Structures are given as C-alpha cells and as structure tokens.
C-alpha cells in the first residue's frame, strides 16, 4: 500500500490469496529507472514499473526458498536476497535435541534476467554458534535460529554489509571470497564500541553517502536481562565508523517522544533532504525526524495490522487501466457518483460528463480530487454518465466507461 502525506491511500494491491503475504514494498532503481519492488507471497520477488506492470519476477536459486527480510537491487542491477536454511545439528548440549537443526542465514546474489545465482554466502561457514544470544526454540521456531539475517547492503567498495538480529552484530563480507572483513558489535566486535553505539536485535544496517552507518536498533524490548546495555525502547541511530582506528561512536539517535517498543522488524531511512524516516516495526508507528532529531511527521497503522518496514519515496504512478466509478441515482434529476483510480498520482480533479447516448457526453462540471475515492453529486436526468480524470495542467489523463444510470440488473 502507498499512502500520501495525509494518510490517504494512493495505491492498494490486495494480497494474492487468503494466506497471501507482501513484504518490503519500496522504490528502487533498475536499469536507470525507478521501480516498485517487493516480495510477493512465498519465494517470489517482483519489480513493477510506473504503470504497475510487472517487468520481472524471480525466485531464490539452488532449490532454496527465499525469505522476506531483504530484496535489494544492487548498483550492478543484480538482486540481493536473504535465505533461511535449516542445517541438521545435535543441540542436546544447549537444551535442544540430538536430532535438531540450526537455521543459518544465507545471502544470494541473483542475475535478475536469468535467475542465475552469482554469489552465495552461508553464515555457518563464517559465524559460530558462540556468537549468538539466541536460545533453542526462542521465537517458537524449532531448532536454533542463531543468526537471523535481516538486511543486506552494498558498501562503497562493493562488498556487503549484513545485519544479524541474534548476534547483535553487523558483518562486512567480502563479495568475492565470502570472508568476514569485520564485525561491528556483538560478542566479537572488531571495533571499540563507544557509549550508546551498541545495538541489540537490530535491523536495517545501511552505509550512508557520508560514510556513516545507520541502523534500526530494536533495543531491550524482547528478552530483558539478556541485552548488554541498559537502554529501553527502540531507536534509529547513525554511527561514525572509523575503519582505521577501529572505533565506533554514536553520532545521532532518533527516539519517539512516546517510547516505541519494536520487538521485531523496523528500519531507519535517510531521506534526500537529510531527514530520517523511521519505521517502528511491530509498534506500528512510522515517523519522520529532522536531521537533528525533531519529530516532524507521525503516523500509525490500526491495531491488528503488521508491517515489516515503512519507507518514504517520491513516486509517480500512471495506471493503464481506466478509472473506476460507481453511480447511484437518487432521483430522476440527481445522481451520486463515487470515483477513484488506483495508483494514479497526477489527478487534480474529476470532470462529470452526461448525455442521452454513451458516445455523446457533455461536461456538467467538475470537483477536486478528494482522497482515494471522491464522492460527487450531478444534477441530470440524462441516462448516461462518465467521469474524466484531469491533471494539474488541465490535461485529460483518463475516462471511466460510460454508465447507464437507468439500467436495472
């Protein structure tokens, strides 16, 4: 779902099937153009253009099942995705079963056109169980979810940054060899971590243009007593990472005035104007802050919903289908209309056309667009009616099918 600054729906796509899922909807760049991307259902990643037409759909390779935590289009126009893979392991020594499993985190880099796997990284080959703060069956998942990969980013040198929720660490990974270049945070940090710079259960580690790193720190909101810092609530943070002196310091943090507790999910997005947009995960809030931390915008999904990440992007949508209209004749001389155009972002007003024949309709007035669905009343006894979408310059963008207001179905 896309909404505008007033919280009005701009584009809505129903889930595909009763148990359908959609994750990580955002705007990315592909082949020099901005596109909509998300994970659709299970193990499918889709790319849509500005007309909401599918231009690519891909799945994880090597007979793996893709995971919703990341779908990133790299600067090389490849896809970086996450995979959760169960590996048999005797866990009886830590409270599990002899015939148990460890869930490892995997990175796959895919060629978008062919689906070919270009690179694959396995956490168990590089990160031991001793780095984890997780316990067996901790989140209700059988076995030990010791790593829990939840974001991938491409660093300035084209190597990868990977966030692991259960080790409280961000890993820099060599994109060719798969070797770990450094660990930031966690039990085996290669950096000296300054006051306030450590995270727990974190998500969404991103290298920013100025060389700093942003992270959504879920904080001490899940398992109290386990977290190695005394900070309550969740926050977005920006870290200064000195890779020569191997020191990390907290530059800025973004906290909600009504402390938010994101036990899972969440993200922190640097905007082009240097503001920071924070999605508070399962706390359901989404907020925009000024660079220095002043709350500028705040929204909330109704209780009972759930969203993995929240983003703010520039987006212009030009659907190829016609606008939709429903009419209700309230009297012989009056018609009530409800008109919308799912995904259209450039509609300024709706012009009502009426006539005795569907091929000969004339304008009887217009009304400004009023949210996702605009309600209007037309004074007319003519049987046929249609509504025309007009842009801010007055150009015609699209017209509904003519409707017979006297028809009885």
C-alpha positions as CSV (number, residue, x, y, z in Angstrom):
1,X,0.0,0.0,0.0
2,X,1.2,3.5,-0.8
3,X,-0.3,6.5,1.1
4,X,0.2,10.2,0.8
5,X,1.2,12.8,3.4
6,X,-2.4,12.9,4.7
7,X,-2.5,9.2,5.1
8,X,-4.9,8.8,2.1
9,X,-4.4,5.6,0.0
10,X,-2.7,6.2,-3.3
11,X,-2.3,2.6,-4.4
12,X,-3.6,-0.6,-2.9
13,X,-2.9,-4.2,-4.1
14,X,-4.9,-7.0,-2.5
15,X,-3.0,-9.9,-1.2
16,X,-2.8,-12.8,-3.6
17,X,-5.0,-15.5,-1.9
18,X,-6.4,-15.9,1.5
19,X,-2.9,-16.5,3.0
20,X,-1.0,-14.2,0.7
21,X,1.8,-12.0,2.0
22,X,3.6,-9.0,0.8
23,X,6.8,-7.6,2.3
24,X,9.3,-4.8,1.9
25,X,7.5,-2.6,-0.7
26,X,9.8,0.2,-1.7
27,X,11.1,2.3,-4.7
28,X,14.4,1.2,-6.1
29,X,16.5,1.8,-9.3
30,X,16.7,-0.8,-12.0
31,X,18.4,-0.1,-15.3
32,X,18.4,3.6,-14.6
33,X,14.7,3.9,-13.8
34,X,12.8,4.0,-10.6
35,X,10.6,0.9,-10.0
36,X,8.4,-0.6,-7.3
37,X,9.7,-3.8,-5.7
38,X,8.6,-6.2,-3.0
39,X,8.4,-9.9,-2.0
40,X,5.2,-11.3,-3.2
41,X,3.8,-14.4,-1.5
42,X,6.5,-17.0,-0.8
43,X,9.8,-17.1,-2.5
44,X,9.0,-14.6,-5.3
45,X,10.4,-11.1,-5.8
46,X,8.7,-8.7,-8.2
47,X,9.6,-5.5,-10.0
48,X,6.8,-3.2,-11.3
49,X,7.1,-0.1,-13.5
50,X,5.4,3.3,-13.1
51,X,2.3,1.9,-14.7
52,X,2.1,-1.0,-12.2
53,X,3.1,-3.5,-14.9
54,X,5.3,-6.4,-13.9
55,X,8.6,-6.3,-15.6
56,X,10.4,-9.0,-13.6
57,X,9.7,-11.8,-11.2
58,X,12.4,-14.1,-9.7
59,X,12.9,-16.7,-7.0
60,X,15.8,-17.9,-4.9
61,X,18.2,-20.2,-6.7
62,X,19.8,-23.6,-5.9
63,X,16.5,-25.0,-4.8
64,X,16.3,-22.6,-1.9
65,X,13.3,-20.8,-0.5
66,X,13.7,-17.1,-0.5
67,X,13.0,-15.0,2.7
68,X,11.2,-11.7,3.0
69,X,13.9,-9.9,5.0
70,X,15.7,-8.4,2.1
71,X,15.3,-7.7,-1.7
72,X,17.9,-5.2,-2.7
73,X,18.7,-4.2,-6.3
74,X,22.4,-3.6,-6.4
75,X,24.3,-0.9,-8.3
76,X,25.1,-3.7,-10.8
77,X,21.4,-4.4,-11.4
78,X,21.6,-7.7,-9.6
79,X,19.2,-8.9,-6.8
80,X,20.5,-9.5,-3.3
81,X,18.1,-11.6,-1.2
82,X,18.0,-13.5,2.1
83,X,17.5,-17.2,2.6
84,X,16.9,-19.1,5.9
85,X,18.3,-22.7,5.6
86,X,17.9,-25.4,8.2
87,X,21.1,-27.5,8.9
88,X,20.9,-30.7,11.0
89,X,22.8,-30.4,14.3
90,X,23.0,-32.0,17.7
91,X,21.8,-29.4,20.1
92,X,21.4,-31.5,23.2
93,X,24.3,-29.8,25.0
94,X,22.4,-26.4,24.9
95,X,18.9,-27.7,25.7
96,X,17.8,-28.9,22.2
97,X,17.5,-32.4,20.7
98,X,20.1,-34.7,19.4
99,X,18.4,-34.7,16.0
100,X,17.8,-31.0,15.9
101,X,18.5,-28.1,13.4
102,X,20.3,-24.8,13.2
103,X,18.8,-22.1,11.0
104,X,21.6,-20.4,9.1
105,X,21.4,-17.1,7.3
106,X,22.3,-17.0,3.6
107,X,22.9,-14.3,1.1
108,X,22.2,-14.9,-2.6
109,X,23.0,-12.6,-5.4
110,X,20.9,-13.3,-8.5
111,X,21.0,-12.2,-12.1
112,X,17.6,-10.6,-12.5
113,X,17.0,-11.6,-16.1
114,X,18.1,-15.3,-15.9
115,X,17.7,-16.0,-12.1
116,X,21.3,-17.4,-12.1
117,X,23.0,-17.5,-8.7
118,X,26.1,-15.3,-8.9
119,X,27.1,-15.4,-5.3
120,X,26.0,-17.4,-2.2
121,X,27.1,-16.9,1.4
122,X,26.4,-19.2,4.3
123,X,26.6,-17.9,7.9
124,X,27.6,-21.2,9.4
125,X,30.8,-21.3,7.4
126,X,31.9,-18.0,9.0
127,X,30.0,-17.3,12.2
128,X,29.9,-19.7,15.1
129,X,27.0,-20.5,17.4
130,X,29.0,-19.0,20.2
131,X,28.4,-15.5,18.8
132,X,24.6,-15.8,19.2
133,X,22.5,-14.6,22.0
134,X,19.6,-16.9,20.9
135,X,18.3,-19.9,22.7
136,X,16.7,-23.1,21.3
137,X,13.1,-22.6,20.1
138,X,13.3,-19.0,21.3
139,X,10.9,-17.5,18.8
140,X,8.7,-20.5,18.5
141,X,10.7,-21.9,15.5
142,X,12.0,-25.4,16.0
143,X,15.8,-25.6,16.5
144,X,18.2,-22.7,17.0
145,X,17.7,-19.6,14.9
146,X,21.2,-18.4,15.9
147,X,21.9,-15.8,13.2
148,X,18.6,-14.3,11.8
149,X,19.8,-12.3,8.9
150,X,17.6,-9.3,8.3
151,X,19.3,-6.8,5.9
152,X,21.9,-6.7,3.2
153,X,23.5,-3.5,1.8
154,X,26.2,-2.8,-0.7
155,X,29.1,-0.9,0.8
156,X,31.0,1.9,-1.0
157,X,33.7,-0.7,-2.1
158,X,31.0,-3.1,-3.4
159,X,31.4,-5.5,-0.5
160,X,28.4,-6.4,1.6
161,X,27.0,-5.3,4.9
162,X,24.9,-7.9,6.6
163,X,22.8,-7.4,9.8
164,X,22.2,-10.4,12.1
165,X,19.5,-9.9,14.7
166,X,20.5,-12.8,17.0
167,X,24.2,-11.9,17.3
168,X,23.6,-8.1,17.7
169,X,26.2,-7.6,15.0
170,X,26.7,-6.2,11.5
171,X,29.2,-8.0,9.3
172,X,31.2,-6.7,6.4
173,X,31.6,-9.5,3.9
174,X,34.0,-9.8,1.0
175,X,31.7,-10.1,-2.0
176,X,34.1,-12.4,-3.8
177,X,35.6,-14.7,-1.2
178,X,32.8,-14.6,1.4
179,X,35.3,-14.0,4.2
180,X,34.3,-11.6,7.0
181,X,36.2,-8.4,6.8
182,X,35.0,-7.1,10.2
183,X,32.3,-7.4,12.8
184,X,30.6,-4.4,14.3
185,X,29.0,-5.0,17.7
186,X,28.1,-8.4,19.2
187,X,30.4,-10.6,21.3
188,X,33.4,-10.5,18.9
189,X,33.3,-6.9,17.7
190,X,36.4,-5.8,15.8
191,X,35.7,-2.2,16.8
192,X,35.9,-0.5,20.1
193,X,32.3,0.5,20.7
194,X,31.7,3.9,22.1
195,X,28.9,4.9,24.6
196,X,25.5,4.2,23.2
197,X,26.8,2.6,20.0
198,X,25.9,-1.0,20.7
199,X,22.7,-2.4,19.4
200,X,20.5,-5.4,20.2
201,X,18.1,-7.3,18.0
202,X,18.9,-4.7,15.3
203,X,17.6,-4.4,11.7
204,X,18.4,-2.4,8.6
205,X,22.1,-1.6,8.6
206,X,22.9,0.9,5.8
207,X,26.0,2.6,4.6
208,X,25.2,6.3,4.1
209,X,26.8,8.6,1.5
210,X,29.0,10.3,4.0
211,X,30.5,7.0,5.2
212,X,28.4,6.7,8.4
213,X,26.2,3.7,9.0
214,X,22.5,3.9,10.0
215,X,20.8,1.1,12.0
216,X,17.4,0.5,13.4
217,X,18.1,-0.6,17.0
218,X,15.2,-2.7,18.3
219,X,16.8,-2.4,21.8
220,X,15.9,-4.1,25.0
221,X,12.3,-4.8,24.0
222,X,12.3,-8.6,23.8
223,X,14.3,-10.6,26.4
224,X,15.1,-8.4,29.4
225,X,18.3,-9.3,31.2
226,X,19.9,-10.6,28.0
227,X,20.8,-7.4,26.4
228,X,24.3,-6.0,27.2
229,X,23.2,-2.4,27.6
230,X,20.7,-0.6,29.7
231,X,18.6,1.2,27.1
232,X,14.8,0.7,27.0
233,X,12.8,1.2,23.8
234,X,13.7,1.2,20.1
235,X,15.6,3.9,18.2
236,X,17.1,4.8,14.9
237,X,20.9,5.6,15.1
238,X,23.7,6.9,13.0
239,X,27.2,5.6,13.8
240,X,30.6,7.1,12.9
241,X,32.7,4.0,11.9
242,X,36.4,4.7,11.9
243,X,37.9,1.7,10.0
244,X,41.5,2.9,10.5
245,X,41.4,3.3,14.3
246,X,38.7,0.6,14.5
247,X,36.5,2.8,16.7
248,X,32.7,3.3,16.5
249,X,30.9,6.3,18.1
250,X,27.2,7.3,18.3
251,X,26.6,10.4,16.2
252,X,22.8,10.8,16.4
253,X,19.9,8.8,17.7
254,X,16.2,9.2,16.8
255,X,13.7,8.2,19.5
256,X,9.9,8.6,19.6
257,X,8.5,11.0,22.3
258,X,6.2,8.2,23.2
259,X,8.8,5.4,23.5
260,X,8.2,2.7,20.9
261,X,8.9,-0.9,21.5
262,X,9.6,-2.7,18.2
263,X,10.1,-6.3,19.4
264,X,10.7,-7.2,15.7
265,X,11.1,-5.5,12.3
266,X,11.8,-1.8,11.8
267,X,14.0,0.4,9.6
268,X,15.7,3.8,9.5
269,X,15.9,5.6,6.1
270,X,18.0,8.7,5.4
271,X,15.9,11.0,3.1
272,X,17.4,13.2,0.3
273,X,16.8,16.3,2.5
274,X,18.8,14.8,5.4
275,X,15.7,14.0,7.4
276,X,15.4,10.5,8.8
277,X,12.3,8.3,8.3
278,X,11.8,5.6,10.9
279,X,9.5,2.6,10.7
280,X,8.9,1.3,14.2
281,X,8.3,-2.3,13.2
282,X,5.6,-4.1,15.2
283,X,4.9,-1.0,17.2
284,X,3.0,0.1,14.0
285,X,4.2,3.7,14.1
286,X,6.1,5.5,11.3
287,X,7.8,8.8,11.8
288,X,9.9,11.5,10.1
289,X,12.6,13.4,12.0
290,X,14.7,16.4,11.1
291,X,18.4,15.8,10.9
292,X,18.8,16.9,14.5
293,X,16.0,14.7,15.8
294,X,12.9,16.9,15.9
295,X,9.7,14.9,15.2
296,X,8.1,16.3,12.0
297,X,5.6,13.6,11.0
298,X,4.0,10.7,12.8
299,X,1.5,8.0,11.6
300,X,0.2,4.7,12.9
301,X,-1.4,1.7,11.5
302,X,-4.6,0.5,13.2
303,X,-4.1,-2.3,15.8
304,X,-4.3,-5.7,14.3
305,X,-2.2,-4.9,11.3
306,X,1.5,-5.6,10.8
307,X,4.2,-4.1,8.6
308,X,7.8,-5.1,8.2
309,X,9.3,-1.8,7.0
310,X,8.0,1.7,6.2
311,X,9.5,4.0,3.6
312,X,9.1,7.5,2.2
313,X,9.8,7.9,-1.5
314,X,9.0,10.1,-4.4
315,X,6.6,8.2,-6.7
316,X,4.5,9.0,-9.8
317,X,2.0,6.4,-10.9
318,X,0.3,6.1,-14.3
319,X,-2.0,3.1,-14.4
320,X,-3.0,1.8,-17.8
321,X,-6.5,0.7,-16.8
322,X,-9.4,3.1,-16.7
323,X,-10.6,5.0,-13.6
324,X,-13.4,3.3,-11.7
325,X,-16.8,4.8,-11.0
326,X,-20.0,3.6,-9.2
327,X,-23.2,5.6,-9.5
328,X,-26.4,5.8,-7.5
329,X,-29.4,7.6,-9.0
330,X,-31.1,9.2,-6.0
331,X,-33.9,10.8,-8.0
332,X,-35.0,11.4,-11.6
333,X,-32.8,14.5,-11.7
334,X,-29.9,13.6,-9.4
335,X,-27.1,11.1,-9.4
336,X,-24.5,10.4,-6.7
337,X,-21.0,9.3,-8.0
338,X,-18.0,7.7,-6.4
339,X,-14.9,7.7,-8.5
340,X,-11.3,6.5,-7.9
341,X,-8.2,5.5,-9.9
342,X,-6.0,3.1,-8.1
343,X,-2.3,4.2,-8.3
344,X,-2.8,7.4,-10.2
345,X,-0.8,10.2,-8.6
346,X,-1.3,13.0,-11.0
347,X,-5.1,13.5,-10.8
348,X,-6.1,17.0,-9.7
349,X,-9.9,17.0,-10.5
350,X,-12.7,14.9,-11.8
351,X,-15.0,16.2,-14.6
352,X,-18.5,14.8,-14.9
353,X,-19.9,14.0,-18.4
354,X,-23.6,13.3,-19.1
355,X,-25.7,12.6,-22.1
356,X,-28.5,10.7,-23.8
357,X,-26.1,8.4,-25.7
358,X,-22.8,6.9,-24.4
359,X,-21.0,8.3,-27.5
360,X,-22.2,11.9,-27.0
361,X,-21.5,13.2,-23.5
362,X,-21.0,16.8,-22.4
363,X,-19.4,18.3,-19.3
364,X,-21.7,19.4,-16.4
365,X,-18.9,20.4,-14.0
366,X,-16.0,19.1,-12.0
367,X,-14.8,18.6,-8.5
368,X,-11.3,18.5,-7.0
369,X,-9.9,15.1,-6.2
370,X,-10.6,14.3,-2.6
371,X,-8.6,11.3,-1.4
372,X,-8.5,7.8,-2.8
373,X,-12.3,7.9,-3.6
374,X,-14.1,11.2,-4.5
375,X,-17.8,11.5,-3.9
376,X,-19.8,13.9,-6.2
377,X,-23.4,14.8,-6.9
378,X,-24.6,15.6,-10.5
379,X,-27.9,17.2,-11.4
380,X,-29.0,15.4,-14.5
381,X,-31.9,13.3,-15.9
382,X,-29.7,12.0,-18.8
383,X,-29.3,8.2,-18.6
384,X,-25.5,8.0,-19.4
385,X,-22.7,9.4,-17.2
386,X,-18.9,9.1,-17.2
387,X,-16.1,10.8,-15.3
388,X,-12.9,12.2,-16.7
389,X,-9.6,12.5,-14.7
390,X,-7.8,15.7,-15.3
391,X,-4.2,16.6,-14.4
392,X,-2.9,19.8,-12.7
393,X,-2.3,21.4,-16.1
394,X,-5.9,20.6,-17.2
395,X,-4.9,17.7,-19.5
396,X,-7.1,14.6,-19.7
397,X,-5.5,11.6,-18.1
398,X,-8.3,9.0,-18.4
399,X,-12.0,8.5,-18.5
400,X,-14.3,5.9,-17.0
401,X,-16.5,3.7,-19.0
402,X,-19.9,5.3,-19.7
403,X,-22.5,4.1,-17.2
404,X,-26.2,3.7,-17.8
405,X,-27.8,5.1,-14.7
406,X,-31.2,3.8,-15.6
407,X,-30.1,0.2,-16.1
408,X,-31.6,-2.4,-13.7
409,X,-29.5,-5.5,-13.2
